[in-house]
Amino acid sequence: MRYAIFKYHATHGPIEIAYLQEGVGPPLLLLHGFPQTKKIWEPTVQLLKSQFTCITPDLRGYGFSSKPKGLPDHANYSKREMARDMLELMHSLGHRTFDLVGHDRGGRVAHRLATDYPSAIRKLMVLDISPTWKMYANTTQQFATAYWHWFFLIQPTPIPETLIGNQVDFLLPKMMGAKAGIQNPFSPEAFKEYVYWMKDPACLHAMCEDYRAASTIDLVHDQEFRDLGKKLAMPICALWGEKGVVHRCFNPISDWQEVFQEVTGHHLPSGHYIPEEIPDILANEIRTFF
């Protein structure tokens, strides 16, 4: 299916967002994570498109979407800017309110989208994450060892870009394979796409900027909301893989209860890549929650 392009003028310049929209029913926005693209949602969308209008974009910096050079303060890769991309996309499609699912980095964009535009989000589902500030604040040796890329990608440019760019074929399977709950959860076509984009210098830089923003400006934005002493009212469902690092190192339910009033969720028989490892189970969870 040929993707479409949405264009608008964002805070720091023009942005293009590549996306697919398919299916019938209420709008459901699905956001991918690192180092992936909208491709991660294909198995799930095939199971949901008879009941939902599924919108699957490439986040800013990923896939066929714009990849601007990062600013000194990383503001153009803040989750606030990436969330606005998604809101503007959905408005352009005529969806003023919608349901939202985010995996990995997409879950962090989804969290910010719900925080900045609460009236637009009916319900929210996050996959295999706890809030960013919580994961940094509660970093242990076990977490740092398993999620070493968190601390590598935030190093100043061009350190990670140079080291990864010279060894993508070696590094990417190790980055992704260690977090999967089953061997080879990715289709050959999907993994080929992930490799292709990581070999693109602009995309690799954007991925690093995503993480640099998460460790700096995103934490500031998160703290600003927490300082208000409020909690978000829309229901959130947190799902995570029982074979993953989040299950071993964090408590997603209590973590999300710090910023949401109504939190449900549980672990699933999966590793980190829930949409590709168990799309049938995930599709059932989405039908039940939304």
Beta strands, then each sheet from edge to edge (+ up, - down):
strand 1: 4-10
strand 2: 13-23
strand 3: 27-31
strand 4: 53-57
strand 5: 98-103
strand 6: 121-127
strand 7: 236-241
strand 8: 263-268
sheet 1: 1+ 2- 4+ 3+ 5+ 6+ 7+ 8+
end
